[in-house]
Amino acid sequence: MGAPFKKFEAHASGGPRIREIPMRMVLPNLVTVLAICAGLSGIRFAFEDRFEPAVVMVLLAAFLDGIDGRLARMLKATSKFGAQMDSLADIVNFGVAPALVLYAFLLDRAGSPGWIAALLFTIACGMRLARFNVLADDTDQPAWQTEYFVGVPAPAGAVLVMLPLYLYFLRLGLEPSRPAAFVATGFTVLVAFLLVSRLPVYSGKSVKVPGDRVLPVILGVVLYILLLMTYPWYTLTASVAGYLLFLPFSVRAYSKRAMREGEKVPPSDIG
């Protein structure tokens, strides 16, 4: 009589053992894990009423989450495991962490409506990411539509929704009050709908910099980073205002391009 249970083989299909995985395959996943740690640490700081480091940690998590995929492609270390890890990190860093930090800071003063707004934002972020993953491999759309996102991307939504915190950090006399909480609740719901909308948002991934403008562009990026480091809350507030003003122009540009191309279909969610 044979043994009732077969011996478990962790790599029965011939997959690589852990000791065979090169370090370059580990680095992108390590960055992803660090991003999750930063996002969760931001939540902890918010519960301890340390809101400035909380926002910094959430923004750091968003930054790390944005470079792990690029690092994997640069090192030729992409994998299904890394893709799944990245998706899980996205919902934590772009959805859960910003919503809870904002709720601990202000939305809780609105009572149940504030909690509902935080839930809506988190759910909208998850739906946005799921739609992105499902449609990322769609190759039926015209090539020019790859230049546009469908709806506001999740990283931008995370930066947008924390605008009430930036305004408070500017020391303009704005205090976390109940009326301010209801205004922030409405703004959070608005950002949630922007995430799941069919709004065509220009991604800028196809932009090519002419050779004679490379140095000015580099200088401009450096200037923005320096402003962000020196005047973080002013810079972030201005960035949010600029992004919101940019959205109607993006829609207009998409409509004009669609008319030229003779297309009537909405953009595909890739990029």
One Martini backbone bead per residue (centre of mass of N, CA, C, O) as a GRO file, in nm:
protein
  271
    1MET     BB    1   0.095   0.037   0.024
    2GLY     BB    2   0.075   0.353  -0.018
    3ALA     BB    3   0.109   0.660   0.046
    4PRO     BB    4  -0.135   0.895   0.131
    5PHE     BB    5   0.101   1.107   0.079
    6LYS     BB    6   0.259   1.318  -0.108
    7LYS     BB    7   0.534   1.466  -0.180
    8PHE     BB    8   0.634   1.788  -0.148
    9GLU     BB    9   0.700   2.005  -0.433
   10ALA     BB   10   0.788   2.327  -0.476
   11HIS     BB   11   0.940   2.249  -0.784
   12ALA     BB   12   0.794   2.045  -0.988
   13SER     BB   13   0.805   2.233  -1.265
   14GLY     BB   14   1.115   2.360  -1.263
   15GLY     BB   15   1.167   2.585  -1.096
   16PRO     BB   16   1.340   2.806  -0.933
   17ARG     BB   17   1.537   2.841  -0.684
   18ILE     BB   18   1.628   3.068  -0.458
   19ARG     BB   19   1.946   3.025  -0.503
   20GLU     BB   20   1.901   3.099  -0.831
   21ILE     BB   21   1.840   3.395  -0.776
   22PRO     BB   22   1.916   3.687  -0.875
   23MET     BB   23   1.961   4.001  -0.746
   24ARG     BB   24   1.812   4.162  -0.975
   25MET     BB   25   1.531   4.020  -0.899
   26VAL     BB   26   1.506   4.147  -0.602
   27LEU     BB   27   1.513   4.459  -0.604
   28PRO     BB   28   1.223   4.538  -0.698
   29ASN     BB   29   1.081   4.391  -0.458
   30LEU     BB   30   1.218   4.558  -0.238
   31VAL     BB   31   1.096   4.829  -0.320
   32THR     BB   32   0.802   4.742  -0.281
   33VAL     BB   33   0.824   4.680   0.022
   34LEU     BB   34   0.917   4.964   0.104
   35ALA     BB   35   0.659   5.103   0.010
   36ILE     BB   36   0.469   4.963   0.206
   37CYS     BB   37   0.613   5.058   0.463
   38ALA     BB   38   0.568   5.359   0.411
   39GLY     BB   39   0.259   5.361   0.401
   40LEU     BB   40   0.213   5.234   0.686
   41SER     BB   41   0.375   5.451   0.838
   42GLY     BB   42   0.186   5.682   0.768
   43ILE     BB   43  -0.050   5.571   0.933
   44ARG     BB   44   0.088   5.575   1.205
   45PHE     BB   45   0.149   5.881   1.218
   46ALA     BB   46  -0.149   5.966   1.203
   47PHE     BB   47  -0.234   5.821   1.475
   48GLU     BB   48  -0.002   6.020   1.618
   49ASP     BB   49  -0.029   6.319   1.497
   50ARG     BB   50   0.198   6.297   1.245
   51PHE     BB   51   0.140   6.445   0.950
   52GLU     BB   52   0.394   6.519   0.798
   53PRO     BB   53   0.534   6.236   0.797
   54ALA     BB   54   0.291   6.096   0.672
   55VAL     BB   55   0.300   6.237   0.395
   56VAL     BB   56   0.590   6.169   0.326
   57MET     BB   57   0.550   5.859   0.326
   58VAL     BB   58   0.335   5.848   0.104
   59LEU     BB   59   0.510   5.983  -0.115
   60LEU     BB   60   0.737   5.776  -0.099
   61ALA     BB   61   0.564   5.535  -0.177
   62ALA     BB   62   0.486   5.644  -0.456
   63PHE     BB   63   0.773   5.663  -0.566
   64LEU     BB   64   0.859   5.365  -0.529
   65ASP     BB   65   0.614   5.251  -0.691
   66GLY     BB   66   0.712   5.399  -0.964
   67ILE     BB   67   1.018   5.249  -0.988
   68ASP     BB   68   1.004   4.936  -0.981
   69GLY     BB   69   0.924   4.876  -1.276
   70ARG     BB   70   1.159   5.026  -1.410
   71LEU     BB   71   1.380   4.863  -1.272
   72ALA     BB   72   1.298   4.589  -1.389
   73ARG     BB   73   1.335   4.669  -1.689
   74MET     BB   74   1.631   4.760  -1.670
   75LEU     BB   75   1.721   4.463  -1.540
   76LYS     BB   76   1.553   4.232  -1.650
   77ALA     BB   77   1.325   4.158  -1.379
   78THR     BB   78   1.068   4.049  -1.471
   79SER     BB   79   0.760   3.924  -1.308
   80LYS     BB   80   0.481   3.784  -1.179
   81PHE     BB   81   0.542   3.840  -0.885
   82GLY     BB   82   0.604   4.144  -0.918
   83ALA     BB   83   0.328   4.223  -1.033
   84GLN     BB   84   0.163   4.140  -0.785
   85MET     BB   85   0.310   4.314  -0.578
   86ASP     BB   86   0.251   4.585  -0.716
   87SER     BB   87  -0.058   4.574  -0.695
   88LEU     BB   88  -0.069   4.562  -0.385
   89ALA     BB   89   0.087   4.826  -0.336
   90ASP     BB   90  -0.102   5.024  -0.480
   91ILE     BB   91  -0.353   5.001  -0.288
   92VAL     BB   92  -0.198   5.099  -0.039
   93ASN     BB   93  -0.050   5.371  -0.145
   94PHE     BB   94  -0.308   5.499  -0.322
   95GLY     BB   95  -0.554   5.426  -0.114
   96VAL     BB   96  -0.528   5.362   0.194
   97ALA     BB   97  -0.323   5.570   0.305
   98PRO     BB   98  -0.452   5.845   0.219
   99ALA     BB   99  -0.731   5.794   0.347
  100LEU     BB  100  -0.638   5.755   0.647
  101VAL     BB  101  -0.484   6.017   0.683
  102LEU     BB  102  -0.724   6.205   0.617
  103TYR     BB  103  -0.915   6.092   0.832
  104ALA     BB  104  -0.737   6.151   1.084
  105PHE     BB  105  -0.725   6.463   1.026
  106LEU     BB  106  -1.054   6.530   0.911
  107LEU     BB  107  -1.297   6.331   0.826
  108ASP     BB  108  -1.391   6.250   1.120
  109ARG     BB  109  -1.551   6.529   1.167
  110ALA     BB  110  -1.793   6.423   0.964
  111GLY     BB  111  -1.818   6.135   1.016
  112SER     BB  112  -1.968   5.918   0.813
  113PRO     BB  113  -1.911   6.076   0.549
  114GLY     BB  114  -1.602   6.059   0.578
  115TRP     BB  115  -1.582   5.749   0.567
  116ILE     BB  116  -1.719   5.714   0.295
  117ALA     BB  117  -1.510   5.874   0.134
  118ALA     BB  118  -1.268   5.692   0.202
  119LEU     BB  119  -1.390   5.437   0.079
  120LEU     BB  120  -1.438   5.541  -0.208
  121PHE     BB  121  -1.146   5.598  -0.274
  122THR     BB  122  -1.032   5.313  -0.234
  123ILE     BB  123  -1.221   5.170  -0.434
  124ALA     BB  124  -1.153   5.342  -0.681
  125CYS     BB  125  -0.856   5.266  -0.688
  126GLY     BB  126  -0.898   4.961  -0.727
  127MET     BB  127  -1.059   4.987  -0.992
  128ARG     BB  128  -0.846   5.138  -1.153
  129LEU     BB  129  -0.628   4.915  -1.134
  130ALA     BB  130  -0.795   4.686  -1.256
  131ARG     BB  131  -0.845   4.820  -1.531
  132PHE     BB  132  -0.552   4.847  -1.607
  133ASN     BB  133  -0.477   4.540  -1.600
  134VAL     BB  134  -0.690   4.438  -1.807
  135LEU     BB  135  -0.612   4.668  -2.049
  136ALA     BB  136  -0.296   4.657  -2.100
  137ASP     BB  137  -0.320   4.424  -2.350
  138ASP     BB  138  -0.462   4.603  -2.543
  139THR     BB  139  -0.445   4.604  -2.925
  140ASP     BB  140  -0.713   4.753  -3.070
  141GLN     BB  141  -0.615   5.026  -3.050
  142PRO     BB  142  -0.505   5.305  -3.132
  143ALA     BB  143  -0.195   5.438  -3.099
  144TRP     BB  144  -0.269   5.732  -2.992
  145GLN     BB  145  -0.424   5.628  -2.725
  146THR     BB  146  -0.161   5.566  -2.554
  147GLU     BB  147  -0.139   5.881  -2.455
  148TYR     BB  148  -0.388   5.787  -2.269
  149PHE     BB  149  -0.579   5.795  -2.001
  150VAL     BB  150  -0.834   5.654  -1.792
  151GLY     BB  151  -0.839   5.867  -1.601
  152VAL     BB  152  -0.706   5.919  -1.312
  153PRO     BB  153  -0.434   5.825  -1.182
  154ALA     BB  154  -0.349   5.691  -0.884
  155PRO     BB  155  -0.105   5.870  -0.802
  156ALA     BB  156  -0.254   6.138  -0.849
  157GLY     BB  157  -0.486   6.084  -0.650
  158ALA     BB  158  -0.309   6.075  -0.394
  159VAL     BB  159  -0.210   6.371  -0.420
  160LEU     BB  160  -0.484   6.518  -0.438
  161VAL     BB  161  -0.639   6.421  -0.168
  162MET     BB  162  -0.409   6.583   0.022
  163LEU     BB  163  -0.467   6.893   0.006
  164PRO     BB  164  -0.564   6.969   0.297
  165LEU     BB  165  -0.282   6.928   0.421
  166TYR     BB  166  -0.123   7.137   0.265
  167LEU     BB  167  -0.290   7.382   0.359
  168TYR     BB  168  -0.228   7.348   0.660
  169PHE     BB  169   0.094   7.363   0.633
  170LEU     BB  170   0.090   7.677   0.540
  171ARG     BB  171  -0.027   7.860   0.765
  172LEU     BB  172  -0.336   8.011   0.691
  173GLY     BB  173  -0.556   7.938   0.931
  174LEU     BB  174  -0.629   7.649   0.882
  175GLU     BB  175  -0.866   7.433   1.034
  176PRO     BB  176  -0.985   7.137   1.178
  177SER     BB  177  -1.311   7.138   1.089
  178ARG     BB  178  -1.627   7.060   1.019
  179PRO     BB  179  -1.662   7.222   0.757
  180ALA     BB  180  -1.392   7.127   0.634
  181ALA     BB  181  -1.470   6.826   0.633
  182PHE     BB  182  -1.700   6.851   0.422
  183VAL     BB  183  -1.528   6.963   0.196
  184ALA     BB  184  -1.327   6.722   0.192
  185THR     BB  185  -1.540   6.511   0.128
  186GLY     BB  186  -1.619   6.621  -0.150
  187PHE     BB  187  -1.331   6.607  -0.271
  188THR     BB  188  -1.290   6.301  -0.238
  189VAL     BB  189  -1.525   6.217  -0.420
  190LEU     BB  190  -1.422   6.357  -0.672
  191VAL     BB  191  -1.158   6.195  -0.699
  192ALA     BB  192  -1.292   5.920  -0.719
  193PHE     BB  193  -1.439   5.985  -0.992
  194LEU     BB  194  -1.183   6.049  -1.154
  195LEU     BB  195  -1.065   5.761  -1.143
  196VAL     BB  196  -1.344   5.617  -1.284
  197SER     BB  197  -1.339   5.767  -1.524
  198ARG     BB  198  -1.337   5.864  -1.890
  199LEU     BB  199  -1.108   6.053  -1.872
  200PRO     BB  200  -0.879   6.203  -2.075
  201VAL     BB  201  -0.531   6.158  -1.991
  202TYR     BB  202  -0.238   6.280  -2.035
  203SER     BB  203   0.078   6.113  -2.005
  204GLY     BB  204   0.364   6.186  -2.170
  205LYS     BB  205   0.527   5.924  -2.284
  206SER     BB  206   0.570   6.044  -2.598
  207VAL     BB  207   0.763   6.252  -2.525
  208LYS     BB  208   1.001   6.451  -2.708
  209VAL     BB  209   1.318   6.586  -2.674
  210PRO     BB  210   1.491   6.809  -2.803
  211GLY     BB  211   1.826   6.851  -2.819
  212ASP     BB  212   1.816   7.180  -2.764
  213ARG     BB  213   1.623   7.111  -2.476
  214VAL     BB  214   1.752   6.936  -2.256
  215LEU     BB  215   1.881   7.135  -2.054
  216PRO     BB  216   1.626   7.298  -1.976
  217VAL     BB  217   1.468   7.052  -1.874
  218ILE     BB  218   1.661   6.966  -1.653
  219LEU     BB  219   1.650   7.237  -1.503
  220GLY     BB  220   1.345   7.226  -1.444
  221VAL     BB  221   1.347   6.966  -1.276
  222VAL     BB  222   1.544   7.064  -1.063
  223LEU     BB  223   1.374   7.304  -0.971
  224TYR     BB  224   1.133   7.140  -0.871
  225ILE     BB  225   1.285   6.971  -0.661
  226LEU     BB  226   1.388   7.213  -0.496
  227LEU     BB  227   1.107   7.322  -0.427
  228LEU     BB  228   1.010   7.061  -0.287
  229MET     BB  229   1.233   7.072  -0.062
  230THR     BB  230   1.184   7.377   0.036
  231TYR     BB  231   0.855   7.400  -0.070
  232PRO     BB  232   0.642   7.157  -0.043
  233TRP     BB  233   0.347   7.278  -0.001
  234TYR     BB  234   0.346   7.484  -0.225
  235THR     BB  235   0.419   7.289  -0.455
  236LEU     BB  236   0.183   7.088  -0.419
  237THR     BB  237  -0.046   7.288  -0.448
  238ALA     BB  238   0.034   7.387  -0.732
  239SER     BB  239   0.023   7.106  -0.864
  240VAL     BB  240  -0.274   7.048  -0.817
  241ALA     BB  241  -0.385   7.296  -0.963
  242GLY     BB  242  -0.248   7.235  -1.236
  243TYR     BB  243  -0.379   6.958  -1.284
  244LEU     BB  244  -0.677   7.047  -1.281
  245LEU     BB  245  -0.636   7.252  -1.520
  246PHE     BB  246  -0.534   7.030  -1.729
  247LEU     BB  247  -0.780   6.844  -1.786
  248PRO     BB  248  -0.946   7.009  -1.999
  249PHE     BB  249  -0.714   7.014  -2.209
  250SER     BB  250  -0.703   6.709  -2.246
  251VAL     BB  251  -0.988   6.672  -2.355
  252ARG     BB  252  -0.958   6.863  -2.595
  253ALA     BB  253  -0.721   6.717  -2.733
  254TYR     BB  254  -0.867   6.449  -2.773
  255SER     BB  255  -1.104   6.549  -2.945
  256LYS     BB  256  -0.934   6.657  -3.179
  257ARG     BB  257  -0.790   6.391  -3.245
  258ALA     BB  258  -1.048   6.225  -3.300
  259MET     BB  259  -1.143   6.395  -3.539
  260ARG     BB  260  -0.893   6.347  -3.719
  261GLU     BB  261  -0.919   6.020  -3.694
  262GLY     BB  262  -1.230   5.927  -3.675
  263GLU     BB  263  -1.304   5.884  -3.372
  264LYS     BB  264  -1.556   5.736  -3.114
  265VAL     BB  265  -1.379   5.618  -2.904
  266PRO     BB  266  -1.248   5.555  -2.622
  267PRO     BB  267  -0.992   5.528  -2.441
  268SER     BB  268  -0.729   5.331  -2.355
  269ASP     BB  269  -0.603   5.158  -2.061
  270ILE     BB  270  -0.282   5.259  -2.087
  271GLY     BB  271   0.061   5.302  -1.946
   0.00000   0.00000   0.00000
